Amino acid sequence: MPEPKAQLVDPQGPIDVPGLSVTGVTTATGGFVGAVQGTATGLASTTANLNVGIVTATKFQGNTTGNVSGLADDTNINVGIITSTSFTGDLVGNAAGLSTTTANIKAGILSATSFAGNFTGVASGITGTPNIVVGIMTGTLNGDGSSLTGIAATNWISNNVTANSSTTTVDLSDGNVVKFTQSANTTVSFANTGTSNIVTFIRDSGSGTLTWPSAIKWDGGSAPTLDAGSYTNDVNVIKLLTRDEGVTWYGWQDLSDDGGYGLFSWGYNAYGALGHNSRTYYSSPTQVGSNAKWKSVDVWGNSRFSATATKTDNTLWTWGMNPGKLGQNNTVQYSSPVQIPGTTWTGAGSGSNGSWIGTKTDGTLWALGDNPSGNLGQNSRTYYSSPVQIPGTTWGTGENKFTHGNMSFMAIKTDGTLWTSGRNYEGNMGLNLTHNTRYSSPVQIPGTTWSSISSFAYGYQAIKTDGTMWVWGWNTGGQLGLNNQTAYSSPVQIPGTTWSSVSTNGGRYAMAAIKTNGTLWTWGAGSNGKLAQNNVTNYSSPRQVGSDTTWSSVSSGAYHMVATKTDGTAWAWGANQGLGSLGQNQGSGGDRSSPIQIPGTWAQMKAAMYFSLGVK
């Protein structure tokens, strides 16, 4: 006989019915006392309130709310959204379906395939090789981070910061090992210091001044001297410590490695321009003295008689013929380097045989020497035998930020504007002026995106930040690269938008430049083979030199050129002038119409009219 079944309607009080088997909805007011066995799938999914011992139902359907910490460790819960306060025991399986907003999992070992959403809290208990797919991860990571992959690895190792404007904010939430690359005068501040109380600040090959937060108390009472300039392995490693989240900092320098190189010269030396304390010609690179702390060398491509160079301590030195341009307040000729007063020079560039300009670390621009056209920017034509400042404190201090031609100078400010002063000859001032117009104070050439500038005899070539190259001035040999011999008195674009760098100093009838893909291009008068085209043909538009794509710099002399590649090798071509200017240990003949290597590994190379200089 079938077992009788009962349907309870509005039962009163607790029900203790062993083996109870009912249909429909059981709504006992006082709850159930004892064990409920069997399939409980019929329980309501919204208001079910079970107050029982051990639940051994196969599964639950619907949402489970409240505190389920008393569930057995091996319970198989098949539910919708879990909003319980906490879990006790291990959570296994795929947890990707958990709510991404308010889910708070407090569990033992998580072995789910992946997690969706944000993962917060201490993550140090993760073991094995879990694959965490999350939004924002705020867990505390233990270890050195060496096994991290993806974007987290970069942030752990370094916080890359580029300083190219007047203010630079270092966000320490991106990492407390700061690799700082500087190309402008800047004031530094720190953000999110609460997450990084000790900072390792690495400054590499910077140029420009750096103003620190006033809250830093420096070891020794003053901020460390920063290395500056191009063509060195300059590096400052500075430690900054705060105990009050940036209210007060303590700073000291761990390391200063300003590198330095030996200075070498070769070629014509009638006026002591090689710096060897003699007038002896050298047909191969010969070191100037024994000092190995030279940083860069500067000479104008049309210069025959003098040169300048800077050391790693930011001192400036000069030598050669002296019509008053050596900065010694005299006209004495020096055949070995003599110092120009000051210890904050970043570089200097010779112009016509009687003048030059240079920059200091504070962004000031200085000039000296012959001034017949107002080319020293002093609002006068007065001759100066020691440096005088050109007005302004925001002049660019890097390579190709300033240059001096035959009758005028050009200089770029940190805001990308280009300025000139002097005499307009064949349009060389770029201001669309009539012949022989003079300006003895700096005037601006239109535009605000100028990036680099170089001069030749009576003209200039420049590159803008968009990779375009512009030229103006004298064009007798087609040296403007515009496929003609017409002079231009305002900037005209050479075709192309991938130009990277102009010649570090210009020559007389030929010019050169490098593109972003590392190719080298020359144009102008090809006499003596100085265009490296394996001929002596003139070309009035740019032509590529060979097929090499590793050129890094080029310098144009009056009759020869020198260049370096990314592997540090140096190359020369053009006229040897019987003087050894190509550095091939060949004192007579030896003109070359294609590049020939100069022995050694070089950091920088410059060509003058009849001689060459380099540092290595």
C-alpha positions as CSV (number, residue, x, y, z in Angstrom):
1,M,0.0,0.0,0.0
2,P,1.5,3.5,-0.9
3,E,2.7,5.5,2.0
4,P,0.3,8.3,2.8
5,K,1.5,11.9,2.1
6,A,0.5,15.0,3.9
7,Q,0.2,18.5,2.7
8,L,0.8,21.1,5.5
9,V,-1.0,24.3,5.2
10,D,0.0,27.1,7.6
11,P,1.7,24.9,10.1
12,Q,2.3,26.2,13.6
13,G,5.5,25.9,15.5
14,P,8.6,23.8,14.8
15,I,8.1,20.6,12.9
16,D,10.1,17.5,13.8
17,V,8.9,14.8,11.5
18,P,11.6,12.3,10.6
19,G,11.4,11.1,7.1
20,L,9.0,14.0,6.2
21,S,8.3,14.0,2.5
22,V,6.1,16.9,1.3
23,T,5.2,18.6,-1.9
24,G,4.8,22.3,-2.6
25,V,6.2,25.0,-0.4
26,T,7.0,24.3,3.2
27,T,6.5,27.5,5.2
28,A,6.9,26.4,8.8
29,T,7.1,29.6,10.9
30,G,9.4,28.2,13.6
31,G,11.8,26.6,11.1
32,F,12.9,23.0,10.9
33,V,14.6,21.1,13.7
34,G,16.7,18.2,12.8
35,A,18.1,17.0,9.5
36,V,16.4,17.6,6.1
37,Q,17.4,14.9,3.6
38,G,16.8,14.4,-0.1
39,T,16.4,16.9,-2.9
40,A,15.7,20.4,-1.7
41,T,15.3,22.0,-5.2
42,G,11.7,23.1,-4.4
43,L,12.8,25.6,-1.8
44,A,11.9,29.2,-2.7
45,S,14.9,31.2,-4.1
46,T,14.0,34.4,-2.5
47,T,12.8,34.0,1.1
48,A,14.0,30.6,2.1
49,N,15.4,30.7,5.6
50,L,16.9,27.4,6.7
51,N,17.9,27.0,10.3
52,V,19.0,23.4,10.3
53,G,21.9,21.1,11.1
54,I,23.7,19.5,8.2
55,V,22.2,20.1,4.8
56,T,23.0,17.2,2.5
57,A,20.9,18.2,-0.4
58,T,22.5,17.5,-3.8
59,K,22.5,21.1,-4.8
60,F,20.9,24.5,-4.2
61,Q,19.3,26.7,-6.9
62,G,18.9,30.4,-6.7
63,N,20.8,32.9,-4.6
64,T,22.3,32.2,-1.2
65,T,22.5,35.2,1.2
66,G,23.9,35.6,4.7
67,N,26.8,34.0,6.4
68,V,27.7,30.6,5.0
69,S,30.9,30.1,6.9
70,G,29.3,27.0,8.5
71,L,29.0,25.1,5.3
72,A,31.0,21.9,5.2
73,D,34.3,22.1,3.4
74,D,33.3,19.6,0.7
75,T,29.9,21.2,-0.1
76,N,29.1,21.5,-3.8
77,I,27.3,24.9,-4.1
78,N,25.7,25.5,-7.4
79,V,24.1,29.0,-7.0
80,G,23.7,32.3,-8.7
81,I,25.3,35.3,-7.0
82,I,27.1,34.7,-3.7
83,T,26.8,37.6,-1.4
84,S,27.8,36.0,1.8
85,T,30.1,37.8,4.2
86,S,32.9,35.2,4.1
87,F,33.7,31.6,3.1
88,T,35.5,29.0,5.2
89,G,37.5,26.4,3.4
90,D,39.0,26.2,-0.1
91,L,37.3,27.5,-3.2
92,V,37.9,25.4,-6.3
93,G,36.7,25.5,-9.8
94,N,36.2,28.4,-12.2
95,A,35.4,31.6,-10.2
96,A,35.1,33.8,-13.2
97,G,31.4,34.2,-12.7
98,L,31.8,35.9,-9.3
99,S,30.5,39.5,-9.1
100,T,33.3,41.9,-10.2
101,T,32.1,44.7,-7.9
102,T,31.4,43.6,-4.4
103,A,32.6,40.0,-4.2
104,N,34.8,39.5,-1.2
105,I,36.4,36.1,-1.2
106,K,38.1,35.1,2.0
107,A,39.4,31.7,1.3
108,G,42.3,29.3,1.6
109,I,44.0,28.3,-1.7
110,L,42.3,29.6,-4.8
111,S,42.7,27.2,-7.7
112,A,40.3,28.7,-10.2
113,T,41.5,29.0,-13.8
114,S,41.2,32.7,-13.9
115,F,39.7,35.7,-12.1
116,A,37.6,38.4,-13.6
117,G,37.5,41.9,-12.1
118,N,39.7,43.5,-9.5
119,F,41.8,41.5,-7.0
120,T,42.6,43.3,-3.7
121,G,44.2,42.4,-0.5
122,V,47.4,40.4,0.3
123,A,48.2,38.1,-2.6
124,S,51.3,36.6,-1.0
125,G,49.5,33.3,-0.5
126,I,49.2,32.6,-4.2
127,T,51.2,29.5,-5.1
128,G,52.2,27.6,-8.2
129,T,51.7,29.2,-11.6
130,P,48.3,30.9,-11.3
131,N,47.1,32.9,-14.2
132,I,45.4,36.0,-12.8
133,V,43.3,38.0,-15.2
134,V,42.3,41.1,-13.3
135,G,41.5,44.7,-13.5
136,I,43.3,46.7,-10.8
137,M,45.7,44.6,-8.6
138,T,46.4,46.0,-5.2
139,G,47.8,42.9,-3.6
140,T,51.1,43.1,-1.8
141,L,53.7,41.2,-3.9
142,N,56.6,39.4,-2.2
143,G,60.0,38.8,-3.8
144,D,62.2,40.8,-6.1
145,G,59.9,40.9,-9.1
146,S,62.4,39.1,-11.3
147,S,59.8,36.6,-12.5
148,L,57.1,39.1,-13.3
149,T,56.1,39.4,-17.0
150,G,54.0,42.0,-18.9
151,I,53.6,45.6,-17.9
152,A,54.2,44.9,-14.2
153,A,57.8,43.9,-14.9
154,T,58.7,47.2,-16.4
155,N,57.0,49.2,-13.6
156,W,58.8,47.1,-11.0
157,I,62.2,47.6,-12.5
158,S,62.1,51.3,-13.5
159,N,60.0,54.3,-13.8
160,N,61.0,56.0,-17.0
161,V,60.6,59.8,-16.9
162,T,61.5,62.2,-19.7
163,A,62.0,65.9,-18.8
164,N,61.5,68.0,-21.9
165,S,59.7,71.0,-20.4
166,S,60.0,73.5,-17.6
167,T,58.3,71.3,-15.0
168,T,58.4,67.5,-14.6
169,T,56.3,65.4,-12.2
170,V,57.6,62.0,-11.2
171,D,54.7,59.7,-10.3
172,L,56.1,57.3,-7.7
173,S,53.1,55.0,-8.1
174,D,54.8,54.0,-11.4
175,G,57.9,52.8,-9.6
176,N,60.5,54.1,-7.2
177,V,63.5,53.4,-9.4
178,V,63.4,56.5,-11.6
179,K,65.3,56.6,-14.8
180,F,65.4,60.3,-15.7
181,T,66.3,61.5,-19.2
182,Q,66.6,65.3,-19.4
183,S,66.7,67.6,-22.4
184,A,65.5,70.9,-21.0
185,N,65.8,73.1,-17.9
186,T,63.2,71.7,-15.5
187,T,61.8,71.8,-12.0
188,V,61.1,68.3,-10.5
189,S,58.2,67.4,-8.2
190,F,57.1,64.0,-6.8
191,A,53.5,62.6,-6.7
192,N,52.1,59.7,-4.7
193,T,55.0,59.6,-2.3
194,G,53.0,57.5,0.1
195,T,53.7,54.3,-1.9
196,S,57.5,54.9,-2.3
197,N,59.4,56.3,0.7
198,I,62.8,55.7,-0.7
199,V,63.6,56.6,-4.3
200,T,66.6,55.7,-6.5
201,F,67.0,58.6,-9.0
202,I,69.2,57.8,-12.1
203,R,69.9,60.7,-14.4
204,D,71.6,59.7,-17.7
205,S,73.2,62.0,-20.2
206,G,71.1,65.0,-19.3
207,S,71.3,68.5,-20.5
208,G,69.9,71.6,-18.8
209,T,69.5,72.6,-15.2
210,L,67.5,70.6,-12.7
211,T,65.7,72.3,-9.8
212,W,64.8,70.0,-6.9
213,P,61.9,70.3,-4.4
214,S,62.8,72.7,-1.6
215,A,61.8,70.1,0.9
216,I,65.0,68.0,0.2
217,K,67.7,68.3,2.8
218,W,71.0,67.4,1.1
219,D,73.9,65.6,2.5
220,G,76.7,68.2,2.7
221,G,74.2,71.1,2.6
222,S,73.7,71.4,-1.2
223,A,72.4,69.5,-4.1
224,P,75.0,67.4,-6.0
225,T,76.5,68.7,-9.2
226,L,74.8,67.0,-12.2
227,D,76.8,65.8,-15.2
228,A,75.7,67.4,-18.5
229,G,76.3,67.4,-22.2
230,S,76.4,65.1,-25.2
231,Y,78.8,62.4,-26.2
232,T,79.5,61.1,-22.7
233,N,78.3,58.3,-20.5
234,D,77.2,60.8,-17.9
235,V,75.3,59.3,-15.0
236,N,74.2,60.5,-11.6
237,V,72.7,58.0,-9.1
238,I,70.9,59.9,-6.3
239,K,69.0,58.5,-3.3
240,L,66.0,60.3,-1.8
241,L,64.4,59.2,1.5
242,T,61.2,60.5,3.1
243,R,59.6,59.3,6.4
244,D,56.6,61.6,6.2
245,E,55.3,60.9,2.7
246,G,57.1,63.7,1.0
247,V,56.8,66.5,3.6
248,T,60.5,66.3,4.2
249,W,63.1,64.5,2.0
250,Y,66.7,63.5,2.7
251,G,69.0,63.3,-0.4
252,W,72.5,62.1,-1.2
253,Q,74.5,61.0,-4.3
254,D,75.6,57.4,-4.5
255,L,77.5,57.7,-7.8
256,S,78.7,60.3,-10.3
257,D,80.4,58.9,-13.4
258,D,81.0,61.6,-15.9
259,G,83.0,59.4,-18.1
260,G,85.3,61.3,-20.4
261,Y,87.5,60.7,-23.4
262,G,90.8,61.4,-24.9
263,L,91.1,64.3,-27.4
264,F,92.7,63.6,-30.8
265,S,93.5,65.8,-33.8
266,W,95.1,65.5,-37.2
267,G,95.8,67.5,-40.4
268,Y,96.7,71.1,-40.9
269,N,98.5,72.8,-38.0
270,A,100.2,76.0,-39.2
271,Y,98.6,78.0,-36.4
272,G,98.6,75.4,-33.6
273,A,95.0,74.5,-34.3
274,L,95.7,70.8,-33.4
275,G,96.5,71.7,-29.8
276,H,99.8,69.8,-29.7
277,N,101.9,72.8,-28.5
278,S,103.6,72.8,-31.9
279,R,102.9,73.6,-35.5
280,T,103.7,70.0,-36.7
281,Y,101.2,68.4,-39.1
282,Y,99.8,65.0,-38.2
283,S,98.4,62.7,-40.8
284,S,96.8,60.2,-38.3
285,P,94.9,60.8,-35.1
286,T,97.3,62.0,-32.4
287,Q,96.2,62.5,-28.8
288,V,96.2,66.1,-27.3
289,G,98.1,65.7,-24.0
290,S,97.2,62.8,-21.7
291,N,94.0,64.1,-20.2
292,A,91.1,61.6,-20.7
293,K,88.3,63.8,-19.3
294,W,87.3,65.5,-22.5
295,K,83.6,65.5,-23.3
296,S,83.1,67.1,-26.7
297,V,84.9,69.1,-29.3
298,D,83.6,71.9,-31.5
299,V,84.9,73.5,-34.6
300,W,83.2,75.2,-37.5
301,G,83.5,73.5,-40.9
302,N,84.9,76.6,-42.6
303,S,87.5,77.2,-39.8
304,R,91.2,76.8,-40.6
305,F,92.9,78.0,-37.5
306,S,91.2,77.3,-34.1
307,A,89.0,75.0,-32.1
308,T,87.2,74.6,-28.8
309,A,86.4,71.7,-26.5
310,T,84.7,71.0,-23.2
311,K,85.7,68.7,-20.3
312,T,83.5,66.6,-18.1
313,D,83.8,69.2,-15.3
314,N,82.0,71.7,-17.7
315,T,85.1,73.7,-18.3
316,L,85.7,75.2,-21.8
317,W,89.0,75.2,-23.5
318,T,90.3,76.7,-26.8
319,W,93.4,77.0,-28.9
320,G,94.8,78.1,-32.2
321,M,95.0,81.4,-34.0
322,N,93.7,84.3,-31.9
323,P,92.4,87.5,-33.3
324,G,90.7,87.8,-29.9
325,K,88.3,84.9,-30.2
326,L,90.0,82.6,-27.7
327,G,88.4,84.3,-24.7
328,Q,91.6,85.2,-23.0
329,N,91.1,88.9,-23.2
330,N,94.1,89.1,-25.5
331,T,95.3,88.3,-29.0
332,V,98.0,85.8,-28.1
333,Q,98.2,82.7,-30.2
334,Y,98.0,79.4,-28.2
335,S,99.0,76.0,-29.7
336,S,97.7,74.0,-26.7
337,P,94.4,74.2,-24.9
338,V,93.8,77.2,-22.6
339,Q,90.8,77.6,-20.3
340,I,88.0,80.1,-20.8
341,P,86.8,81.3,-17.4
342,G,83.9,79.4,-15.9
343,T,82.9,75.9,-14.9
344,T,79.3,75.6,-16.2
345,W,79.9,75.5,-20.0
346,T,78.0,72.9,-22.0
347,G,79.7,73.7,-25.3
348,A,80.8,76.3,-27.8
349,G,80.8,76.6,-31.6
350,S,83.3,78.6,-33.7
351,G,81.9,80.7,-36.5
352,S,83.8,82.8,-38.9
353,N,87.5,83.0,-38.1
354,G,87.0,85.8,-35.7
355,S,84.0,84.8,-33.4
356,W,82.1,82.0,-31.6
357,I,79.1,81.4,-29.4
358,G,78.6,79.0,-26.5
359,T,76.1,77.9,-23.9
360,K,76.1,77.3,-20.1
361,T,74.2,74.9,-18.0
362,D,71.8,77.6,-16.8
363,G,70.5,78.1,-20.4
364,T,72.4,81.3,-21.1
365,L,74.1,82.0,-24.4
366,W,77.4,83.8,-24.7
367,A,79.5,85.2,-27.6
368,L,82.9,86.7,-28.2
369,G,85.2,87.9,-30.9
370,D,84.8,89.9,-34.1
371,N,81.5,91.7,-34.3
372,P,81.4,93.8,-37.5
373,S,77.8,92.9,-38.4
374,G,76.3,92.8,-35.0
375,N,76.6,89.0,-35.1
376,L,77.3,88.7,-31.4
377,G,73.8,89.9,-30.5
378,Q,74.9,92.7,-28.2
379,N,73.0,95.6,-30.0
380,S,76.4,96.9,-31.1
381,R,79.3,96.2,-33.3
382,T,81.8,96.2,-30.5
383,Y,84.7,93.7,-30.5
384,Y,84.7,91.5,-27.4
385,S,87.8,89.4,-26.4
386,S,86.1,87.7,-23.5
387,P,82.6,86.2,-23.4
388,V,79.5,88.4,-23.2
389,Q,76.0,87.2,-22.6
390,I,73.3,87.3,-25.3
391,P,70.0,88.2,-23.6
392,G,67.8,85.4,-22.4
393,T,68.0,82.3,-20.1
394,T,66.1,79.7,-22.1
395,W,68.5,78.9,-24.9
396,G,68.9,75.2,-25.9
397,T,72.1,73.6,-24.7
398,G,72.4,70.4,-26.6
399,E,74.1,69.4,-29.9
400,N,73.0,71.5,-32.9
401,K,71.0,73.9,-30.7
402,F,73.2,76.9,-31.8
403,T,75.7,77.6,-34.5
404,H,77.7,80.5,-35.9
405,G,78.1,81.2,-39.7
406,N,80.2,83.6,-41.5
407,M,78.3,86.8,-40.7
408,S,75.5,85.7,-38.3
409,F,74.5,83.2,-35.6
410,M,71.5,81.0,-35.2
411,A,70.2,79.6,-31.9
412,I,67.1,77.6,-30.7
413,K,65.3,78.3,-27.5
414,T,63.7,75.6,-25.3
415,D,60.3,76.6,-26.7
416,G,61.3,75.7,-30.2
417,T,61.7,79.2,-31.5
418,L,64.7,80.1,-33.7
419,W,66.7,83.4,-33.4
420,T,69.4,85.1,-35.4
421,S,71.6,88.2,-35.3
422,G,74.1,89.6,-37.8
423,R,74.3,90.6,-41.4
424,N,72.1,89.3,-44.2
425,Y,74.2,88.1,-47.1
426,E,72.7,86.0,-49.8
427,G,69.6,85.5,-47.6
428,N,71.6,83.7,-44.8
429,M,69.5,85.2,-42.0
430,G,66.3,83.5,-43.3
431,L,64.2,86.6,-42.7
432,N,63.4,87.4,-46.3
433,L,65.6,90.5,-46.0
434,T,67.3,92.6,-48.7
435,H,71.0,92.2,-49.2
436,N,73.3,93.5,-46.4
437,T,70.5,94.2,-43.9
438,R,71.9,94.0,-40.4
439,Y,70.4,93.1,-37.0
440,S,72.7,93.5,-33.9
441,S,70.1,92.0,-31.5
442,P,68.4,88.6,-31.9
443,V,65.3,88.5,-34.1
444,Q,63.0,85.5,-34.5
445,I,62.7,83.4,-37.6
446,P,59.0,82.3,-37.9
447,G,58.0,79.0,-36.4
448,T,58.0,77.3,-33.0
449,T,59.0,73.7,-33.8
450,W,62.6,74.1,-34.7
451,S,64.7,71.2,-33.4
452,S,68.3,71.4,-34.7
453,I,70.4,73.9,-36.7
454,S,73.7,73.8,-38.6
455,S,75.5,76.4,-40.6
456,F,77.6,76.5,-43.8
457,A,79.6,79.4,-45.3
458,Y,76.6,81.7,-46.0
459,G,73.6,79.7,-45.1
460,Y,71.9,77.3,-42.7
461,Q,70.1,74.0,-42.6
462,A,67.6,73.1,-39.9
463,I,65.2,70.3,-38.9
464,K,61.8,70.7,-37.2
465,T,60.2,68.4,-34.7
466,D,58.0,66.9,-37.5
467,G,61.1,65.5,-39.3
468,T,61.1,68.1,-42.1
469,M,64.4,69.8,-43.1
470,W,64.7,73.4,-44.2
471,V,67.5,75.4,-45.8
472,W,68.2,79.0,-46.8
473,G,71.0,81.3,-48.0
474,W,73.9,81.0,-50.5
475,N,73.5,78.2,-53.1
476,T,76.3,78.6,-55.6
477,G,77.2,74.9,-55.6
478,G,73.6,73.6,-55.2
479,Q,74.4,73.0,-51.5
480,L,70.8,73.9,-50.5
481,G,69.6,70.6,-52.0
482,L,66.7,72.1,-53.9
483,N,67.8,70.9,-57.3
484,N,68.9,74.4,-58.4
485,Q,71.5,77.0,-57.6
486,T,69.1,79.8,-56.5
487,A,69.7,81.6,-53.2
488,Y,66.8,81.7,-50.8
489,S,66.3,84.4,-48.1
490,S,63.7,82.5,-46.1
491,P,63.5,78.8,-45.1
492,V,62.6,76.3,-47.9
493,Q,61.8,72.7,-47.3
494,I,63.9,69.8,-48.7
495,P,61.5,67.0,-49.7
496,G,60.9,64.3,-47.0
497,T,59.6,64.1,-43.4
498,T,62.0,61.5,-41.9
499,W,65.1,63.7,-41.5
500,S,66.8,63.0,-38.1
501,S,70.0,65.1,-37.8
502,V,71.8,67.7,-39.8
503,S,75.6,67.9,-40.1
504,T,77.1,68.8,-36.7
505,N,78.9,71.7,-38.4
506,G,78.6,72.9,-41.9
507,G,81.3,73.3,-44.6
508,R,81.4,75.5,-47.6
509,Y,79.9,74.0,-50.8
510,A,78.4,70.7,-49.6
511,M,76.0,69.6,-46.9
512,A,75.0,66.3,-45.3
513,A,72.2,64.9,-43.1
514,I,71.0,61.6,-41.6
515,K,67.5,60.1,-41.8
516,T,65.6,58.3,-39.0
517,N,66.4,55.0,-40.7
518,G,70.1,55.6,-40.3
519,T,70.9,56.4,-43.9
520,L,73.4,59.1,-44.8
521,W,72.7,61.7,-47.5
522,T,75.0,64.3,-49.1
523,W,74.6,67.1,-51.8
524,G,76.3,70.1,-53.3
525,A,79.7,70.4,-54.9
526,G,81.4,67.0,-55.3
527,S,85.0,68.2,-55.9
528,N,87.6,66.0,-54.2
529,G,85.0,63.3,-53.7
530,K,83.5,65.0,-50.6
531,L,80.0,63.8,-51.3
532,A,81.1,60.1,-51.0
533,Q,79.4,59.1,-54.2
534,N,82.6,57.5,-55.6
535,N,82.9,60.4,-58.1
536,V,83.5,64.1,-58.2
537,T,80.1,65.0,-59.6
538,N,78.0,67.9,-58.2
539,Y,74.5,67.0,-57.0
540,S,72.0,69.7,-56.2
541,S,69.6,67.4,-54.4
542,P,70.2,64.8,-51.6
543,R,71.8,61.5,-52.6
544,Q,72.3,58.5,-50.3
545,V,75.8,57.4,-49.4
546,G,76.0,53.7,-50.1
547,S,73.4,51.4,-48.5
548,D,74.4,51.5,-44.9
549,T,71.8,52.2,-42.3
550,T,73.9,52.6,-39.1
551,W,75.2,56.2,-39.5
552,S,74.8,58.2,-36.3
553,S,76.5,61.6,-37.0
554,V,78.2,63.5,-39.8
555,S,80.3,66.6,-39.9
556,S,81.0,68.7,-43.0
557,G,84.3,70.5,-43.5
558,A,85.1,72.8,-46.3
559,Y,86.7,70.1,-48.4
560,H,86.1,66.8,-46.6
561,M,83.6,65.1,-44.3
562,V,83.9,62.8,-41.3
563,A,81.1,60.6,-39.8
564,T,80.5,58.0,-37.1
565,K,78.3,54.9,-37.1
566,T,76.4,53.3,-34.2
567,D,79.1,50.8,-33.6
568,G,81.6,53.6,-32.8
569,T,83.6,53.4,-36.0
570,A,84.6,56.6,-37.7
571,W,84.9,57.3,-41.4
572,A,86.2,60.1,-43.7
573,W,86.2,61.1,-47.3
574,G,87.0,64.0,-49.6
575,A,90.2,66.1,-49.9
576,N,93.3,65.0,-48.0
577,Q,94.9,68.4,-49.1
578,G,98.3,66.9,-48.7
579,L,97.8,67.6,-45.0
580,G,96.5,64.3,-43.6
581,S,93.1,65.6,-42.8
582,L,91.5,62.2,-43.5
583,G,93.6,60.5,-40.8
584,Q,95.0,57.8,-43.0
585,N,98.7,58.4,-42.2
586,Q,99.1,59.7,-45.7
587,G,100.6,63.2,-45.9
588,S,100.3,63.8,-49.6
589,G,97.6,63.0,-52.1
590,G,95.0,60.4,-50.9
591,D,91.7,62.1,-51.7
592,R,88.8,59.7,-51.2
593,S,85.4,59.7,-53.0
594,S,83.9,57.0,-50.8
595,P,84.1,56.5,-47.0
596,I,87.3,55.0,-45.6
597,Q,87.6,54.0,-41.9
598,I,89.7,55.9,-39.4
599,P,91.1,53.4,-36.9
600,G,89.6,53.3,-33.4
601,T,86.3,53.5,-31.6
602,W,85.0,57.0,-31.5
603,A,82.4,59.0,-29.5
604,Q,82.5,62.1,-31.6
605,M,84.1,63.4,-34.8
606,K,84.4,67.0,-36.3
607,A,85.8,68.3,-39.6
608,A,87.2,71.8,-40.0
609,M,88.6,73.3,-43.2
610,Y,91.9,71.5,-43.3
611,F,92.0,69.4,-40.2
612,S,89.8,67.1,-38.0
613,L,89.2,66.4,-34.3
614,G,87.6,63.7,-32.3
615,V,87.2,62.2,-28.9
616,K,87.4,58.5,-28.0
